[in-house]
Amino acid sequence: MHIRHRPRKRGGTDGKYRWLYGTLRASSCPVNARERFLAATASLPVERTPLWIMRQAGRYLPEYRALRESRSFAEMIHTPELAAEVTLQPVRRFGFDAAIVFSDIMAVPEAMGVPYQIVEGTGVVTGRTIASKADAEGLCADPDLVRERLSYVAEALRLSRRELGTQTALLGFAGSPWTLACYLAEGRGAKNGAFTKVLALSREAPDAFDLLMEKLTAAVATHLAFQIEAGADAVQIFDSWAAAAPAELYGELSLKWIGKIVAALPKNVPAILFAKDAPCPPATLAATGVQVVSLSDSLNLRAAAERLPASIAVQGNLSPALPDGDPEAAYAATRALLASMKGRAGHILNLGHGIHPQARLESVAAIVAAARDFS
Ligand code: 1CP
């Protein structure tokens, strides 16, 4: 990948947020957040580790809750102006190196003809379940229709890009076919990822499972390509329910399909794979062709990175509970992680999973400050 280095401008993102964090020092290298992020995805050296936080656009932010007070989640997602606003909120407040478009993994199944709701206290509930080949046949994977029905996501990306310019990276995303199949077979979220119907479908009706996976793979690939055309600099694939697959079948049930999606993406756009608690080593995740593997906090990040080719970047892996605690502990843990990664190019700082709604803003600020102070 070709990274252009532009001269550092006065009054850029760094300067704008410096007053917020007493501990901030100016960085000395002529790169902006987007260049820093893209360099890290390519495992090139950077003057400081870039960061963003999974679920950074969401409920822990008072400005998100204020918008959400008078609107449903569905309305926020489907209205590009609101989705762009929520995408930008965490970048304005914390100066993260990357924004992630405010959308949901269930947007793709919805475009394929399965409506969904987010029910307070329950989570995802789908309007249909997929239990047979006939059910899978009824799903739409026509690229033109999928694009048309997801045009609100593309518009949110274009509006976000307008404000971010070339200063901050912008991420698109999608759920993996396996994780989406978990929801579609179950018809809803499952406590602690105990999805059982999808496994039964793969065993008892392999034709139905294969057709479902082929259609999901096609629609996810279409959606990711569409997001890249609309301005995404990189894309993240969420295999949030990787651990619902038995270890010996994980490659067949999930990674095989992710590999097909990555192969279909433009080669110059980095793909990040977040496979939460995947039942395989990180090198197996990297073998899907992604440039970055995002790891949960159950692993030692340095040790995991050492077992990967130097060309593969890692993302993570502070505890998602860290921002719930006090800022001093958040600062110290971030410093310790960065110190452990010193000398290993290709690290994007993040949590091991999404930030909690009860996260403390001053502890998020402390993580950002620690990343900026460390070089
Ligand atoms: O305001 C609210 O009540 C809605 C809460 C919410 C939010 C803020 C949901 C419902 N989705 C989102 C946004 C979202 N979802 C983003 C936005 C960008 C960002 O990261 O800031 C992203 C990337 C997602 C992805 C997503 N949705 C995943 C994969 C990531 C992960 O955490 O593993 C999953 C599993 C979902 C499903 C989903 N959507 C919402 C909830 C509460 C859930 C999980 C619940 C369930 O499994 O039933």
Residues whose N, C-alpha, C, O or C-beta is under 5 A from the ligand:
A	BS01	1CP	I53 M54 R55 Q56 A57 G58 R59 F73 I100 V101 F102 S103 D104 I105 I118 T122 G123 V124 G189 F238 S240 G354
